[in-house]
Amino acid sequence: MITGELKSRVDRVWDAFWSGGISNPLEVIEQITYLLFIRRLDDLTTRAEQKARVTGKPEPLYFDAAQQELRWSVFKNTEPEAMFRTVGERVFPLLRELGGDGSTYSQQMKDARFTIPTPALLSRVVDMVDALPMNDRDTNGDLYEYLLGKIASAGVNGQFRTPRHIIQFMVELMAPTPADEIVDPACGTAGFLVAASEFLRERHPEALLDATQREHFHRSMFHGYDFDSTMLRIGSMNMLMHGVEAPDIRYQDSLSESASGDAAKYTLILANPPFAGSLDADGIAKDLTRVVKTKKTELLFLALFLKLLKPGGRAAVIVPDGVLFGSSTAHKALRRALVEEQKLDAVVKLPSGVFRPYAGVSTAVLFFQRTDSGGTDEVWFYDVRADGFSLDDKRMPVDANDLPDALARWPERVGAERDRARTEQSFTVPKAEIAAQGYDLSLNRYREIVHEEVEHRNPLDILADIETLNAEIEAGVAELKAMLG
């Protein structure tokens, strides 16, 4: 997390856009993303030139001899008017033509639009971005995460950022391994993929020392779909800033297009899909409606997850509470499939304020494994009542936090947790009992509430007290009358 002077510098970049006439946070992020990418292209070219000088062998360059004035290091030193013409008329057209190099970043930049309105603003933000330290991967990632945290108005159409600490909680429970192939079919800013990459760097540093494993990490481990081109650009840049060279971040309307090409391809799904209500039946991929007859996005995404997972693959996905107890045929069929045909590991209920200020929707995290042969024995339930932040729109840090306890108890869901009483914050429920309840997965269905016994006084004693009190009042009133004459 960035603090101090660096945080102030980023704030000043943001304020410059705001005062310069760009007030849409997504547009600010997008324009900063372009500038960071243009700067990176220059850095990569400089590195390639240095390598070519050392080895004596030619290296692929992003700028040829006739394009030197398009490099960040060159145009940043020109007058504002000249810089504005160069960036708007020559650098951005070059960005849009970079798709041929095969990287996902270049693919996402093919629709790049230059919307900085004045030479003065461009010159100002170029100076500010140039002053940001970009040589350290951790700093780059934190810097970009901080920028993403400023997206406060992107809560339309169910599209909002999952809090970083909830993402990290889900990643910690899933514990990705170097052999995993990870997908988020509604990736947005790629927060889950970034957290998984950071987890692997921290817990499996040896994996990046092996050439084959390193190639897998950078080019075939991380996959993200989205149908919002702005989010694809932001997500791609987020991965780049966190040191993943070529993730598979691509355009795909996951519910409207057949996923047959990606069926049974992934070993781990981490996702918080949008809960946008119902889709037009004609726009839903037929291979999903064959699995579940519904128009509800949250159920269609669950069907998609089961389709994308390899047998043995596992998933941690956020769902609205309605998925847990909805009474429609589709709701029941999907819950039954998770419990009877796959292996449902856990239901972790989240506090209803966890997505504020974007939404107050009640949610839970489902943890399951695709087996196609069942395997659910007992399902672990955990009631997260506090996540370390206030549950109002301000989301201020507070001491109460159940997430560390949930993390500590997770390995014991097949051990000591099975002995916990249903009155506790976590407990397990046998599959047979869940089946008997129509596959209802709401925690309150199985929780036991102990009512405290309260002893009340005998009513006759209370009436006697009232009579005594009345007698005292009457005596007092009579005494007062006598005194008044």
C-alpha positions, -999 to +999 in steps of 0.1 A: +000+000+000+014+034-010+016+061+016+032+095+022+048+114-007+040+088-034+003+088-023+003+126-025+018+125-060-009+101-072-035+123-056-021+153-075-023+134-108-059+126-101-067+162-090-051+175-122-074+155-144-104+166-122-096+203-124-086+199-161-121+189-171-122+151-169-144+141-140-154+106-149-132+083-127-132+056-153-120+080-180-093+093-157-081+058-150-082+050-187-061+080-197-036+074-170-034+037-182-025+049-217+002+072-204+017+044-182+016+021-212+033+047-235+060+052-209+065+014-206+069+010-244+097+035-242+113+016-212+110-017-231+126-002-262+155+012-242+160-022-226+160-039-260+185-014-274+208-020-245+205-058-249+212-054-286+244-034-279+256-061-255+248-092-276+254-076-310+221-092-321+190-072-333+161-070-309+124-062-317+117-025-311+085-006-307+099+026-323+119+026-355+144+053-365+116+075-380+095+073-348+119+084-322+100+116-314+070+094-304+090+080-274+080+091-239+116+102-231+115+125-262+081+141-263+080+147-225+107+174-231+088+192-259+065+223-257+029+216-246+014+224-280+039+202-298+035+174-273-003+176-276-001+172-314+025+144-312+005+123-286-029+129-302-020+126-338+009+101-339+014+082-306-022+071-302-025+059-338+007+039-331-009+024-299-039+013-320-017-005-344+003-024-319-021-054-318+002-072-342+028-080-314+004-105-299+003-093-264-030-088-247-020-053-237-016-043-273-050-060-281-067-039-255-051-007-268-064-011-303-094+011-294-074+037-275-089+072-275-070+103-265-094+125-246-071+148-226-087+182-237-058+207-236-020+208-241-016+224-207-033+194-189-013+169-210+020+186-202+011+187-165+001+151-161+030+138-183+054+156-159+035+141-129+035+105-143+071+108-153+080+116-117+063+084-104+088+056-095+082+028-119+112+005-115+098-016-086+070-042-093+055-040-058+053-002-060+038-003-095+012-027-083+003-008-052+002+025-072-022+011-097-043-005-070-045+029-053-057+044-085-083+017-089-095+024-054-106+059-066-132+044-089-162+054-069-189+057-095-185+024-113-213+007-096-237+005-125-250-027-140-237-047-110-202-037-119-182-028-089-149-036-073-147-065-049-129-052-017-093-062-018-093-079+016-123-101+006-104-111-026-073-119-006-094-139+019-108-160-009-074-165-025-059-175+008-086-202+013-081-215-023-043-214-020-034-214-057-005-237-067+021-232-095+003-258-116-031-241-116-047-225-146-069-197-131-098-179-147-122-151-137-150-151-163-161-116-152-127-102-144-133-064-144-101-049-131-085-084-127-083-081-089-087-118-083-060-127-109-036-101-094-042-114-059-036-150-071-003-139-088+008-121-056+000-152-035+021-174-058+050-150-058+049-150-020+042-187-012+059-204-042+089-182-051+108-212-063+082-217-091+094-185-109+130-198-109+122-226-133+120-216-169+090-238-178+071-227-147+080-191-153+067-193-189+034-208-175+031-180-149+035-152-174+016-167-204-008-194-196-017-194-159-041-163-157-072-159-178-099-132-176-130-124-196-150-092-197-173-075-222-163-039-212-134-028-233-124-001-207-123-028-180-102-050-202-076-022-206-076-015-169-074-052-160-046-058-185-026-029-171-033-040-136-017-074-144+012-057-162+018-034-132+019-065-109+046-081-131+026-106-152+039-102-187+012-118-210-020-129-192-050-140-213-073-110-207-098-109-235-132-098-247-159-123-241-195-119-231-194-150-209-232-156-207-240-148-243-213-167-261-207-203-261-179-213-238-175-247-255-139-238-265-130-233-228-150-261-214-132-281-187-100-260-192-094-245-158-083-258-124-094-227-104-121-201-107-121-170-085-150-146-093-175-121-082-198-121-113-223-092-118-258-097-104-275-078-132-309-096-128-324-113-159-311-115-194-330-117-227-335-154-234-323-150-270-290-136-258-281-165-235-256-191-247-275-223-256-250-245-238-258-228-205-296-230-209-292-267-216-277-270-181-302-247-163-335-232-175-332-197-162-326-161-173-310-151-139-274-141-143-262-154-110-275-189-118-262-188-153-227-179-140-228-209-117-236-231-146-208-215-165-183-221-137-192-258-136-186-259-173-153-242-173-137-262-145-117-293-152-128-324-131-110-319-098-110-281-104-122-259-076-139-226-073-145-197-048-173-174-061-194-147-046-232-151-050-262-131-038-280-146-009-310-155-031-289-183-047-288-200-013-325-202-007-343-193-039-373-215-045-375-216-083-369-249-101-336-235-114-324-224-080-331-259-065-316-277-094-283-259-092-280-263-055-288-300-058-262-303-085-236-286-063-244-309-033-251-342-050-232-342-083-202-320-072-184-314-039-197-284-021-171-275+006-183-244+023-207-215+024-192-184+040-218-157+047-205-121+043-218-091+061-244-072+041-224-039+042-193-055+026-199-039-008-209-005+004-210+023-008-217+005-042-244-018-030-260-032+002-267-066-013-264-096+010-239-121-003-220-153+005-190-171-009-195-206-023-165-229-023-169-261-044-150-286-064-161-301-097-161-339-094-190-350-116-194-378-091-205-361-059-184-362-028-202-337-005-200-351+030-205-322+053-208-285+043-189-260+064-208-228+073-192-196+086-210-164+095-187-135+089-202-107+110-173-082+108-147-078+081-124-052+097-144-022+084-175-004+094-206-017+075-219+018+066-211+038+034-179+052+050-163+017+055-138+030+081-113+005+096-126-011+129-111-037+153-137-063+148-127-088+121-138-124+117-117-131+085-085-143+103-106-166+125-123-180+094-089-185+077-076-204+108-107-226+110-108-235+073-084-264+075-104-278+104-136-280+084-130-317+080-118-320+116-125-302+148-151-279+132-174-309+129-177-310+166-188-274+170-223-266+181-248-250+158-249-221+182-212-212+173-201-188+145-191-218+123-203-254+121-208-282+096-240-297+084-243-333+069-254-336+033-284-357+042-298-328+064-292-303+036-310-326+011-339-330+036-342-292+036-346-290-002-309-281-006-314-248+012-279-234+018-288-204+040-269-205+073-299-195+094-317-226+083-293-247+103-282-223+131-294-231+166-305-201+187-304-205+224-329-184+242-318-172+277-342-180+305-354-149+323-371-152+357-399-127+362-414-117+396-447-131+407-475-109+393-492-108+427-460-094+443-459-067+416-496-058+422-489-056+460-461-031+453-484-010+431-511-010+458-485+001+484-473+029+460-509+041+454-515+042+492-484+063+497-495+087+469-530+090+484-515+098+518-492+124+503-520+141+484-542+142+516-513+156+536-508+183+509-545+192+510-543+196+548-514+219+545-532+241+519-561+246+543 
